[in-house]
Amino acid sequence: MSPFDTAALSGEAALVARDLADYDRAVAYAERAITLREAHRVRSLASNRITLVGIHARRADWDAVTHHGADLLTISPALGSVRVMRRMTALGHRLRKRCDHPPLREFVARLDDFTRTRSLLLADLIPQRGEGTET
């Protein structure tokens, strides 16, 4: 189990602020979590980047979504996290509803390609419907 540190606290605070619709504070906490997170903690870093992109999406700040989304797509190929891939897939589904902004449409297409490729690599780890998952 990973230790709970200042970066983890900032990441959790970002989620709380997001849930309270205090998006300015949520962005600040998410950015701080990303800044504080060590590069070798790839899963935590990816999770914080997903949170940041999601907060910008809730604010309908599509330029920030595409900007920070580009960072999200630089995740290490060595990351084998089913949880991160599921969160990225869910983010893509939410963003697809707003694809009237051309840069966002391009980002969503890149995100879909990224998650599709990663999902194929993780196929043996992801349970299929009816195999330990609720429908």
Backbone as a chain_set.jsonl record, in Angstrom:
{"seq": "MSPFDTAALSGEAALVARDLADYDRAVAYAERAITLREAHRVRSLASNRITLVGIHARRADWDAVTHHGADLLTISPALGSVRVMRRMTALGHRLRKRCDHPPLREFVARLDDFTRTRSLLLADLIPQRGEGTET", "coords": {"N": [[0.835, -1.162, 0.0], [0.528, 2.223, -0.78], [2.038, 5.094, 0.746], [0.212, 7.69, 2.456], [0.43, 10.894, 1.449], [1.291, 14.401, 1.009], [0.697, 14.93, -1.667], [-1.247, 12.973, -2.189], [-3.218, 13.807, -0.389], [-3.85, 16.299, -1.511], [-4.908, 15.427, -3.95], [-7.203, 14.05, -3.061], [-8.528, 16.204, -1.865], [-9.077, 17.682, -4.135], [-11.032, 16.101, -5.344], [-13.098, 16.295, -3.451], [-13.627, 19.07, -3.471], [-14.427, 19.276, -6.138], [-16.785, 17.719, -6.08], [-18.301, 19.383, -4.516], [-18.782, 21.378, -6.236], [-16.98, 23.453, -6.317], [-15.133, 24.549, -8.347], [-12.862, 26.13, -8.998], [-11.222, 25.89, -6.744], [-10.972, 23.11, -6.787], [-9.53, 22.687, -9.169], [-7.119, 23.941, -8.443], [-6.246, 22.287, -6.314], [-5.999, 19.82, -7.682], [-4.026, 20.439, -9.586], [-1.947, 20.964, -7.827], [-1.601, 18.443, -6.69], [-0.655, 17.038, -8.909], [1.741, 18.392, -9.382], [3.143, 17.796, -7.039], [3.356, 15.041, -7.088], [5.477, 12.28, -7.446], [7.338, 11.325, -10.322], [7.655, 8.572, -10.745], [5.434, 7.427, -9.64], [3.256, 6.483, -11.343], [0.562, 5.606, -11.705], [-0.884, 7.08, -9.74], [-0.301, 9.665, -10.595], [-1.476, 9.642, -13.137], [-4.15, 9.283, -12.378], [-4.637, 11.686, -11.012], [-4.347, 13.447, -13.14], [-6.503, 12.683, -14.745], [-8.568, 13.443, -13.053], [-8.155, 16.25, -13.038], [-8.657, 16.922, -15.757], [-11.304, 16.105, -15.912], [-12.512, 17.908, -14.113], [-12.136, 20.337, -15.452], [-13.773, 19.755, -17.602], [-16.289, 19.702, -16.379], [-16.486, 22.385, -15.855], [-16.848, 23.279, -18.36], [-14.685, 24.197, -19.805], [-13.267, 23.888, -22.467], [-10.883, 24.33, -23.861], [-8.964, 24.078, -21.832], [-9.447, 21.418, -21.177], [-8.541, 20.086, -23.499], [-5.868, 20.912, -23.476], [-4.789, 19.937, -20.967], [-5.553, 17.36, -21.308], [-3.851, 16.46, -23.284], [-1.52, 16.08, -21.808], [-2.381, 13.975, -20.269], [-2.439, 11.896, -22.099], [0.171, 11.163, -22.274], [0.873, 9.179, -20.604], [2.849, 6.656, -19.137], [3.75, 3.822, -21.059], [4.171, 1.573, -19.575], [2.322, 1.478, -17.58], [-0.064, -0.503, -16.157], [-2.828, -0.38, -15.364], [-6.038, -1.252, -14.689], [-8.055, 0.198, -13.465], [-7.347, 2.9, -14.014], [-7.593, 2.862, -16.811], [-10.335, 2.36, -17.051], [-11.366, 4.7, -15.905], [-10.412, 6.566, -17.758], [-11.777, 5.752, -20.041], [-14.415, 6.26, -19.233], [-14.241, 9.027, -18.973], [-13.852, 9.732, -21.648], [-16.375, 8.978, -22.677], [-18.048, 10.84, -21.378], [-17.035, 13.229, -22.436], [-17.505, 12.938, -25.143], [-20.102, 13.674, -25.59], [-19.956, 16.376, -25.881], [-18.732, 17.119, -28.255], [-18.822, 19.254, -30.066], [-16.929, 21.155, -30.237], [-14.173, 21.631, -32.144], [-11.279, 21.138, -31.413], [-11.699, 19.633, -29.112], [-13.098, 17.453, -30.098], [-11.084, 16.265, -31.614], [-9.285, 15.613, -29.545], [-10.861, 13.761, -28.081], [-11.048, 11.697, -29.968], [-8.356, 10.917, -30.067], [-8.078, 10.107, -27.406], [-9.886, 7.97, -27.35], [-8.582, 6.193, -29.138], [-6.242, 5.766, -27.682], [-7.227, 4.582, -25.27], [-8.466, 2.331, -26.336], [-6.316, 0.895, -27.438], [-4.782, 0.474, -25.103], [-6.624, -1.007, -23.617], [-6.741, -3.356, -25.084], [-4.204, -4.321, -24.565], [-4.47, -4.834, -21.89], [-6.358, -6.776, -21.778], [-6.437, -9.394, -20.693], [-6.567, -8.876, -18.018], [-8.883, -7.487, -17.502], [-12.043, -8.123, -16.364], [-14.669, -9.763, -18.132], [-18.079, -8.889, -18.919], [-20.331, -10.357, -16.695], [-18.444, -11.921, -15.566], [-17.596, -11.633, -12.738], [-18.213, -8.959, -12.59], [-20.603, -6.403, -12.036], [-23.583, -5.779, -13.863]], "CA": [[0.0, 0.0, 0.0], [1.302, 3.449, -0.876], [1.828, 5.997, 1.875], [-0.636, 8.855, 2.224], [1.307, 12.045, 1.553], [0.683, 15.68, 0.64], [0.13, 14.806, -3.019], [-2.495, 12.21, -2.058], [-4.179, 14.694, 0.278], [-4.28, 17.288, -2.513], [-5.769, 14.718, -4.896], [-8.49, 13.823, -2.399], [-9.166, 17.513, -1.708], [-9.595, 18.055, -5.459], [-12.285, 15.363, -5.546], [-14.112, 16.871, -2.564], [-13.987, 20.388, -4.015], [-15.19, 19.014, -7.367], [-18.129, 17.272, -5.699], [-18.99, 20.549, -3.958], [-18.869, 22.323, -7.355], [-16.024, 24.546, -6.104], [-14.214, 24.132, -9.396], [-11.58, 26.837, -8.93], [-10.426, 25.237, -5.694], [-10.701, 21.749, -7.247], [-8.429, 22.776, -10.13], [-5.893, 24.261, -7.703], [-5.811, 21.076, -5.608], [-5.576, 18.809, -8.66], [-2.725, 20.87, -10.12], [-0.944, 20.78, -6.777], [-1.354, 17.0, -6.588], [0.179, 16.663, -10.051], [3.063, 18.977, -9.163], [3.812, 17.123, -5.928], [3.472, 13.596, -7.302], [6.728, 11.831, -8.045], [7.143, 10.781, -11.669], [7.59, 7.107, -10.739], [4.1, 7.025, -9.152], [2.547, 6.678, -12.604], [-0.893, 5.439, -11.547], [-1.399, 8.242, -9.0], [-0.176, 10.817, -11.476], [-2.522, 9.506, -14.153], [-5.432, 9.508, -11.72], [-4.77, 13.125, -10.77], [-4.555, 14.107, -14.434], [-7.889, 12.405, -15.131], [-9.393, 14.317, -12.203], [-8.019, 17.625, -13.525], [-9.371, 17.038, -17.035], [-12.728, 16.005, -15.596], [-12.951, 19.168, -13.497], [-12.248, 21.322, -16.537], [-14.959, 19.397, -18.392], [-17.456, 20.174, -15.627], [-16.512, 23.842, -16.022], [-17.022, 23.52, -19.798], [-13.485, 24.879, -20.281], [-12.812, 22.89, -23.444], [-9.468, 24.545, -24.174], [-8.195, 23.465, -20.743], [-9.601, 19.965, -21.315], [-7.636, 19.599, -24.543], [-4.488, 21.176, -23.043], [-4.405, 18.979, -19.93], [-5.776, 16.033, -21.877], [-2.62, 16.075, -23.99], [-0.631, 15.532, -20.778], [-2.943, 12.681, -19.875], [-2.097, 10.892, -23.113], [1.599, 10.854, -22.202], [1.052, 8.172, -19.556], [3.84, 5.631, -19.445], [3.234, 2.561, -21.602], [4.34, 0.525, -18.579], [1.201, 1.478, -16.647], [-1.015, -1.58, -16.417], [-3.899, -0.188, -14.396], [-7.398, -1.382, -15.2], [-8.818, 1.319, -12.897], [-7.048, 4.109, -14.795], [-8.195, 2.722, -18.142], [-11.788, 2.533, -16.917], [-11.636, 6.13, -15.687], [-10.175, 7.263, -19.016], [-12.894, 5.406, -20.923], [-15.578, 7.015, -18.748], [-14.001, 10.431, -19.338], [-14.137, 9.829, -23.077], [-17.832, 8.924, -22.869], [-18.615, 12.135, -20.957], [-16.602, 14.296, -23.346], [-18.063, 12.704, -26.471], [-21.377, 14.4, -25.651], [-19.666, 17.788, -26.129], [-17.769, 17.166, -29.355], [-19.09, 20.322, -31.022], [-15.718, 21.976, -30.228], [-13.236, 20.817, -32.95], [-10.119, 20.574, -30.702], [-12.181, 18.612, -28.18], [-13.42, 16.286, -30.922], [-9.796, 15.637, -31.932], [-8.77, 15.006, -28.32], [-11.666, 12.574, -27.774], [-10.636, 10.647, -30.904], [-7.049, 10.432, -29.595], [-8.329, 9.404, -26.149], [-10.494, 6.692, -27.714], [-7.517, 5.341, -29.682], [-5.354, 5.448, -26.567], [-7.866, 3.623, -24.362], [-8.71, 1.086, -27.075], [-5.032, 0.193, -27.501], [-4.433, 0.024, -23.754], [-7.567, -2.046, -23.207], [-6.304, -4.597, -25.734], [-3.027, -4.797, -23.845], [-4.902, -5.265, -20.559], [-7.533, -7.634, -21.96], [-6.41, -10.544, -19.786], [-6.792, -8.42, -16.649], [-10.198, -6.88, -17.382], [-13.101, -9.137, -16.411], [-15.748, -9.541, -19.088], [-19.403, -8.836, -18.279], [-20.777, -11.651, -16.205], [-17.31, -12.61, -14.93], [-17.141, -10.897, -11.575], [-18.61, -7.552, -12.62], [-22.047, -6.175, -12.06], [-24.035, -5.137, -15.097]], "C": [[0.893, 1.243, 0.0], [1.025, 4.346, 0.332], [0.933, 7.176, 1.474], [0.231, 10.079, 2.474], [0.574, 13.305, 1.118], [0.062, 15.635, -0.75], [-1.196, 14.049, -2.972], [-3.58, 13.057, -1.405], [-4.713, 15.737, -0.704], [-5.208, 16.648, -3.536], [-7.15, 14.468, -4.313], [-9.249, 15.134, -2.221], [-9.754, 17.993, -3.037], [-10.927, 17.366, -5.72], [-13.415, 15.931, -4.685], [-14.577, 18.218, -3.105], [-14.794, 20.237, -5.304], [-16.626, 18.623, -7.045], [-18.965, 18.392, -5.096], [-19.181, 21.646, -5.002], [-18.037, 23.58, -7.114], [-14.861, 24.289, -7.066], [-12.877, 24.864, -9.384], [-10.661, 26.18, -7.896], [-10.056, 23.814, -6.133], [-9.534, 21.733, -8.234], [-7.111, 23.027, -9.4], [-5.36, 23.024, -6.97], [-5.308, 20.013, -6.575], [-4.213, 19.174, -9.249], [-1.623, 20.689, -9.092], [-0.595, 19.295, -6.635], [-0.43, 16.531, -7.706], [1.606, 17.171, -9.86], [3.839, 18.208, -8.093], [4.089, 15.641, -6.175], [4.783, 13.255, -7.999], [6.441, 11.139, -9.371], [7.014, 9.262, -11.68], [6.258, 6.574, -10.202], [3.094, 7.24, -10.284], [1.034, 6.588, -12.438], [-1.513, 6.635, -10.816], [-1.367, 9.493, -9.859], [-1.258, 10.792, -12.55], [-3.893, 9.792, -13.556], [-5.669, 10.993, -11.463], [-4.983, 13.889, -12.073], [-5.978, 13.873, -14.948], [-8.831, 13.314, -14.336], [-9.349, 15.744, -12.723], [-8.789, 17.833, -14.824], [-10.88, 16.99, -16.791], [-13.286, 17.269, -14.966], [-13.104, 20.238, -14.565], [-13.454, 21.027, -17.418], [-16.231, 19.867, -17.681], [-17.603, 21.686, -15.729], [-16.802, 24.251, -17.467], [-15.883, 24.375, -20.354], [-12.779, 23.92, -21.236], [-11.366, 23.078, -23.848], [-8.578, 23.924, -23.094], [-8.288, 21.943, -20.8], [-8.604, 19.445, -22.345], [-6.171, 19.802, -24.148], [-4.021, 20.12, -22.038], [-4.633, 17.544, -20.392], [-4.557, 15.541, -22.638], [-1.607, 15.494, -23.011], [-1.085, 14.142, -20.353], [-2.531, 11.576, -20.84], [-0.61, 10.558, -23.157], [1.902, 9.821, -21.117], [2.017, 7.095, -20.038], [3.19, 4.365, -19.989], [3.329, 1.413, -20.594], [3.17, 0.467, -17.589], [0.195, 0.41, -17.052], [-2.167, -1.519, -15.44], [-5.273, -0.249, -15.062], [-8.239, -0.2, -14.714], [-8.588, 2.605, -13.685], [-7.684, 4.023, -16.174], [-9.711, 2.883, -18.085], [-12.153, 3.995, -16.709], [-11.427, 6.924, -16.975], [-11.3, 6.98, -20.013], [-14.144, 6.186, -20.527], [-15.443, 8.496, -19.083], [-14.307, 10.637, -20.812], [-15.625, 9.82, -23.376], [-18.48, 10.25, -22.491], [-18.274, 13.24, -21.947], [-17.228, 14.162, -24.725], [-19.381, 13.45, -26.657], [-21.176, 15.868, -26.017], [-18.724, 17.994, -27.305], [-18.074, 18.212, -30.415], [-17.906, 21.288, -31.116], [-14.622, 21.176, -30.95], [-11.991, 20.312, -32.209], [-10.52, 19.488, -29.701], [-12.5, 17.328, -28.935], [-12.128, 15.531, -31.27], [-9.207, 14.947, -30.7], [-9.535, 13.725, -27.98], [-11.297, 11.42, -28.704], [-9.287, 10.056, -30.474], [-7.195, 9.635, -28.302], [-8.938, 8.035, -26.424], [-9.451, 5.719, -28.259], [-6.597, 4.84, -28.568], [-5.975, 4.382, -25.676], [-8.141, 2.294, -25.056], [-7.425, 0.255, -27.123], [-4.647, -0.358, -26.137], [-5.344, -1.095, -23.285], [-7.211, -3.385, -23.841], [-5.102, -5.192, -25.008], [-3.391, -5.36, -22.475], [-6.037, -6.28, -20.605], [-7.567, -8.816, -21.002], [-6.712, -10.156, -18.343], [-8.199, -7.884, -16.426], [-11.259, -7.964, -17.448], [-14.166, -8.765, -17.435], [-17.054, -9.487, -18.321], [-19.827, -10.24, -17.897], [-19.676, -12.449, -15.523], [-16.794, -11.766, -13.781], [-17.474, -9.433, -11.594], [-20.118, -7.478, -12.616], [-22.413, -5.483, -13.351], [-24.861, -3.935, -14.802]], "O": [[1.898, 1.29, 0.709], [-0.082, 4.355, 0.87], [0.905, 7.595, 0.317], [0.714, 10.282, 3.588], [-0.635, 13.274, 0.886], [-0.985, 16.238, -0.983], [-2.157, 14.435, -3.637], [-4.735, 13.023, -1.829], [-5.911, 16.019, -0.716], [-6.193, 17.262, -3.946], [-8.157, 14.653, -4.995], [-10.466, 15.179, -2.403], [-10.804, 18.634, -3.06], [-11.85, 17.978, -6.259], [-14.554, 16.035, -5.139], [-15.777, 18.479, -3.189], [-15.74, 20.989, -5.535], [-17.568, 19.127, -7.656], [-20.194, 18.358, -5.157], [-19.686, 22.723, -4.686], [-18.349, 24.647, -7.644], [-13.773, 23.875, -6.667], [-11.853, 24.273, -9.73], [-9.479, 25.95, -8.152], [-8.941, 23.362, -5.875], [-8.656, 20.875, -8.151], [-6.1, 22.396, -9.708], [-4.16, 22.75, -7.004], [-4.292, 19.37, -6.311], [-3.347, 18.312, -9.392], [-0.502, 20.311, -9.431], [0.573, 18.94, -6.478], [0.47, 15.723, -7.478], [2.567, 16.456, -10.145], [5.044, 17.996, -8.225], [4.964, 15.057, -5.535], [5.146, 13.861, -9.007], [5.429, 10.455, -9.523], [6.329, 8.714, -12.543], [5.992, 5.376, -10.307], [2.197, 8.077, -10.183], [0.304, 7.417, -12.981], [-2.554, 7.143, -11.232], [-2.307, 10.288, -9.845], [-1.882, 11.815, -12.832], [-4.707, 10.477, -14.175], [-6.773, 11.496, -11.672], [-5.722, 14.873, -12.102], [-6.584, 14.776, -15.525], [-9.773, 13.881, -14.889], [-10.391, 16.389, -12.841], [-9.502, 18.826, -14.966], [-11.637, 17.749, -17.396], [-14.417, 17.66, -15.256], [-14.097, 20.966, -14.579], [-14.09, 21.951, -17.926], [-17.148, 20.376, -18.325], [-18.717, 22.209, -15.695], [-16.978, 25.434, -17.757], [-16.09, 25.178, -21.263], [-11.826, 23.234, -20.864], [-10.679, 22.103, -24.15], [-7.555, 23.314, -23.407], [-7.312, 21.253, -20.504], [-7.9, 18.468, -22.089], [-5.326, 18.96, -24.452], [-2.985, 19.485, -22.233], [-3.972, 16.621, -19.914], [-4.261, 14.346, -22.64], [-0.912, 14.531, -23.334], [-0.269, 13.253, -20.11], [-2.302, 10.44, -20.424], [-0.178, 9.758, -23.986], [3.061, 9.618, -20.756], [1.992, 6.685, -21.198], [2.193, 3.891, -19.444], [2.647, 0.398, -20.741], [3.047, -0.502, -16.84], [-0.331, 0.429, -18.165], [-2.456, -2.503, -14.758], [-5.618, 0.596, -15.888], [-9.046, 0.34, -15.47], [-9.542, 3.321, -13.991], [-8.254, 5.002, -16.656], [-10.303, 3.482, -18.983], [-13.137, 4.478, -17.27], [-12.182, 7.855, -17.256], [-11.722, 7.876, -20.745], [-14.85, 6.712, -21.388], [-16.427, 9.146, -19.437], [-14.954, 11.617, -21.18], [-16.091, 10.57, -24.234], [-19.362, 10.735, -23.2], [-19.113, 14.084, -22.262], [-17.457, 15.163, -25.403], [-19.73, 13.815, -27.779], [-22.126, 16.537, -26.422], [-17.984, 18.977, -27.328], [-17.629, 18.076, -31.555], [-17.888, 22.152, -31.993], [-14.179, 20.149, -30.435], [-11.659, 19.136, -32.359], [-9.77, 18.539, -29.472], [-12.201, 16.235, -28.456], [-12.093, 14.301, -31.224], [-8.693, 13.832, -30.794], [-8.925, 12.715, -27.628], [-11.241, 10.272, -28.261], [-9.099, 8.84, -30.512], [-6.529, 8.617, -28.113], [-8.549, 7.047, -25.802], [-9.44, 4.547, -27.882], [-6.228, 3.667, -28.516], [-5.326, 3.385, -25.357], [-8.056, 1.24, -24.427], [-7.453, -0.951, -26.875], [-4.235, -1.512, -26.019], [-4.89, -2.032, -22.628], [-7.361, -4.432, -23.21], [-4.994, -6.409, -24.855], [-2.712, -6.248, -21.96], [-6.616, -6.606, -19.568], [-8.643, -9.197, -20.543], [-7.072, -11.01, -17.533], [-8.665, -7.829, -15.288], [-11.379, -8.654, -18.46], [-14.517, -7.594, -17.583], [-17.137, -9.981, -17.196], [-19.698, -11.184, -18.677], [-19.928, -13.518, -14.968], [-15.681, -11.242, -13.84], [-17.059, -8.707, -10.691], [-20.812, -8.362, -13.118], [-21.636, -4.686, -13.876], [-25.329, -3.267, -15.724]]}, "num_chains": 1, "name": "protein.A"}
